Every structure is written in C-alpha cells, then in structure tokens.
Amino acid sequence: MQNVLFVGGLSFSTEEPGLAQAFASAGTVVSAKVIVDRETGRKKGFGFVTMSSDEEAAKAIQMFDGQELDGRRIRVNIARPREERPARRF
C-alpha cells in the first residue's frame, strides 16, 4: 500500500495531534506518529502519517511537500519499508 507517508523536517515542537490535524485537510488520517528517541525521549524530527487511501496520500504529498509546518519546511513522500537490521548485542 502506498498510503503511509514519511514526513521529514518536523519541528521538535510538533505533536501527533497537530500533525494529524494538518494532514486531515488532504483526507482521512488513519494515524499520525512522531518518532521519539527511546533513550533520550527527544523527538527525532520526523514521523509517519497513514492516510485512508493511496489517492489521499498522493494529495497530501502534493499539498504538503516543501510547505511549512510549525515554522519548519517539511518533506513528504511515500514511506519505504523498514530495512532489516542485525540485533544489537551488548
């Protein structure tokens, strides 16, 4: 499915409800997630938005890629599948 979007360049002040509200103007937002560093608790400046259809995802890319959100110019594109990484051993 092509309805999961990567959103990069987010402000560290951007919260999930605000991200979902912004993208709702392009269609139905199924979920919005701002990625946080597990160890420090700080936001990493990117997230993912899942739209209800591929068409709404394409519309969101057109509407938001290169636009400003919370004072930062964001990048929006189709999310790539996560790559397998070897387990970290300590």
N, C-alpha and C positions, 0 to 999 in steps of 0.2 A: 504494500500500500504506500502511496505517495502523499499521505495526509499528515505525516509527522514532520514538523518544521524545526530546524535548528535556528536559534536566534542568538547571534553573537554581538558583542559590543555593548551589553547591557550595563547600565549604571549599577553600582553596588547598592544603591538605594531602591532599585526596582524590586517589588514584591510580586508574588504569584497572582494575587487578585487583580493588581493593576495591569499585569501582562495579559491576563485573560480578558479583562475589560477592553483593553486597546484592540486586541485581535478579534473581539466579538463584532466589530464593525465590518469584518470580512465574511462573517458567517458564524456557525455554531462552534464554540470552543468546547471540546471534549475534556481536555486537561491542559494545564499550564504548569511547568516545573522550572524553577530557578535552581541551578546547580550550586551546591554548597560544599566546601572542602570539609571532609569528615573530621580531620584533625584539628583545624583551627576554627571551624564554624563560620568562616568568611565566605561570602558569595564569590563565585569564580568569574562572573561577568558574562555568563551565557546560560541558555536554558532551552527548553523544548516546548512547543505548543502543538497539540494534536487537534486538528480540525475534523469536522464530521465527514468531509468528503474530499476527494482529490481536487475537485473543482474549487472548493472553498480555500484549500491550501494554496492553489495557484493564484487565486485572487489575493490572498494575504501576502504572498511574495510580491506581487505587483504593487500592492498598496504600501507595504512597509519596508521593503529592502531599500536601504540608503536613507530612510527617513529618521527623524529624531524622536526618541522616547526617553523621558526623564533626563533631558539635556545631553544625551549621547546619540550619535548616529549609529543605527543598528544594521546588522547584516542578517538577512533572512533567506534561507534556502532549504531544500528538501534534506532532511536528516539522513545521514548514511548509517548503515548498521554498525553497531559497535564491534570493533575488532577484538578477536580473542587475544588475551594477554596471559603469559605464564603466571602461575601463582607466585606471589611474593613470599619468600622464606626468610625468617628472621633467625 
